Amino acid sequence: MKKALLIAITGLLAAGCAEMQTYSPQLRSDWDTTLYRARQAIDGGNYFAADKLIDEFVRTHPETRQAREIAFWKAAYLLDPANDHGSLPAGIAGLDGYLTANPNGWYRNEATVLRRTAAVADAIANATKALAAATDSSSTVVVKDTVVVGSKSRDEQIAALKDQLAQSKAELAKVSAELDRIKKRLANPSN
């Protein structure tokens, strides 16, 4: 009886593994092919085609882990400065969605660093806009880290914004270096 039970369990395990092996390679192949073709489209500046390719993967492979990971790539493509239809706020929102929906996502660390980088870039863009507005009007109220400064002279406001911009640029340089490291790692996933 024990021997028959042992043989039955072994047989079921072998059959289960055999079926997973026949299903998994096709999914992996489709995933690799989709990412490869999307990257080719991005390299050619065709973000629309890349978006359609990855949307098609989600449609044909719903409820798979790979389909959930597509959110990272969509957000990353939105953040790309070469994407005319992308934006920092949209990319940040996409990364927030990915991080919330995928607590154990494959690209969680990369998404976190990319989100920080995008937030710094967005802060720099906003500081630049604020600096331009400050040079246009000396009575403009400047908001910095939730502290409202309204009684400074125009020159003091400009100096403060320039300091903040310099700090943001230094932070951006650090985060960009980390992002480059991550890009290299993503470009060569076998390492």
C-alpha positions in Angstrom: 0.0 0.0 0.0 2.8 2.4 1.0 4.7 1.5 -2.2 1.7 2.1 -4.4 1.0 5.5 -2.7 4.6 6.5 -3.1 4.5 5.5 -6.8 1.3 7.5 -7.3 2.6 10.6 -5.7 5.8 10.4 -7.7 3.8 9.9 -10.9 1.6 12.9 -10.2 4.6 15.1 -9.4 6.3 14.0 -12.6 3.2 14.6 -14.7 2.7 18.1 -13.1 6.3 19.1 -13.8 6.1 17.8 -17.3 3.1 19.9 -18.1 4.7 23.0 -16.6 7.7 22.5 -18.8 5.6 22.3 -21.9 3.7 25.5 -21.0 6.4 27.6 -19.4 8.9 27.7 -22.4 6.2 29.2 -24.7 5.3 31.9 -22.1 9.0 32.7 -21.6 9.6 32.8 -25.3 6.6 35.2 -25.8 7.8 37.3 -22.9 11.3 37.6 -24.2 10.1 38.2 -27.8 7.7 40.9 -26.6 10.3 42.7 -24.6 12.9 42.5 -27.4 10.5 43.9 -30.0 9.3 46.6 -27.6 12.9 47.6 -27.0 13.5 47.7 -30.8 10.4 49.9 -31.2 11.7 52.2 -28.5 15.1 52.4 -30.1 13.4 53.5 -33.2 11.4 56.1 -31.3 8.1 54.3 -31.8 6.6 54.4 -28.3 3.2 53.8 -29.7 4.2 50.4 -31.2 6.0 49.4 -28.1 2.9 50.2 -26.0 0.7 48.1 -28.3 3.2 45.2 -28.2 3.2 45.0 -24.5 -0.6 45.6 -24.3 -1.0 42.6 -26.6 1.1 40.4 -24.4 -1.1 41.3 -21.4 -4.2 40.5 -23.5 -2.9 37.1 -24.6 -1.3 36.1 -21.2 -3.6 37.6 -18.6 -3.1 36.7 -14.9 0.5 35.8 -15.4 3.4 37.3 -13.5 4.9 38.6 -16.7 1.6 40.4 -17.5 1.9 42.1 -14.1 5.5 43.1 -14.8 4.4 45.0 -17.9 3.3 47.9 -15.7 7.0 48.6 -14.9 7.9 48.8 -18.6 4.9 51.0 -19.4 5.9 53.4 -16.7 9.6 53.4 -17.7 8.6 54.2 -21.3 6.5 57.1 -20.0 9.5 58.5 -18.2 11.8 58.4 -21.2 12.5 62.0 -22.3 12.4 60.9 -25.9 8.8 59.9 -25.6 6.7 62.8 -26.8 3.6 61.4 -25.2 5.2 60.6 -21.8 5.6 62.8 -18.8 7.2 62.7 -15.4 3.9 62.8 -13.4 2.4 60.0 -15.6 5.5 57.9 -15.3 5.7 58.4 -11.5 2.0 57.5 -11.2 2.7 54.3 -13.3 5.6 53.3 -11.1 3.5 54.0 -8.0 0.9 51.7 -9.4 3.4 49.0 -10.2 5.0 49.2 -6.7 1.6 49.0 -5.1 0.3 46.1 -7.2 3.5 44.1 -7.2 5.0 43.9 -3.7 7.3 41.1 -4.9 7.8 42.4 -8.5 10.8 41.4 -10.5 11.7 45.1 -11.1 10.8 46.4 -7.7 14.3 47.8 -6.9 14.7 49.3 -10.3 11.2 50.9 -10.1 12.0 52.4 -6.7 15.2 54.0 -8.0 13.6 55.1 -11.2 10.7 56.6 -9.2 13.1 58.6 -7.0 15.0 59.8 -10.1 11.8 60.9 -11.7 10.7 62.7 -8.6 14.0 64.6 -8.4 13.8 65.5 -12.1 10.2 66.7 -11.6 11.4 68.8 -8.6 14.1 70.3 -10.8 11.6 71.1 -13.5 9.2 72.7 -11.0 12.1 74.6 -9.4 13.1 75.9 -12.8 9.5 77.0 -13.4 9.4 78.7 -10.0 12.8 80.4 -10.7 11.4 81.7 -14.0 8.3 83.0 -12.2 10.4 84.6 -9.5 12.3 86.6 -12.0 9.0 87.8 -13.5 7.5 89.0 -10.2 9.2 89.9 -6.9 6.0 89.4 -4.9 5.7 85.7 -5.8 5.4 83.4 -2.8 7.9 80.6 -2.9 7.1 77.2 -1.5 10.0 75.0 -0.5 9.6 71.7 1.3 6.2 72.8 2.7 7.7 76.0 4.3 6.2 79.1 2.7 8.6 82.0 2.4 6.9 85.3 1.5 8.9 88.1 3.0 12.3 87.6 1.2 13.5 90.0 -1.4 13.6 89.0 -5.0 17.3 88.5 -4.9 17.1 86.3 -1.8 14.3 84.2 -3.5 16.4 83.7 -6.6 19.4 82.7 -4.5 17.4 80.3 -2.5 15.9 78.7 -5.6 19.4 78.5 -7.2 20.7 76.7 -4.0 17.7 74.3 -4.1 18.3 73.7 -7.8 22.0 73.0 -7.2 21.1 70.5 -4.4 18.5 68.8 -6.7 21.0 68.5 -9.5 23.5 66.9 -7.1 20.9 64.4 -6.0 19.9 63.8 -9.6 23.5 63.0 -10.5 23.7 60.4 -7.8 20.4 58.8 -8.8 21.3 58.9 -12.5 24.5 57.0 -11.7 22.5 54.4 -9.9 20.0 54.3 -12.8 22.8 53.7 -15.3 24.0 50.9 -13.1 20.5 49.4 -13.1 20.2 49.9 -16.9 23.4 47.9 -17.4 22.1 45.2 -15.2 18.8 45.0 -17.0 20.5 45.0 -20.4 22.4 41.9 -19.3 20.0 39.9 -17.2 22.0 36.7 -17.4 24.7 38.1 -15.0 
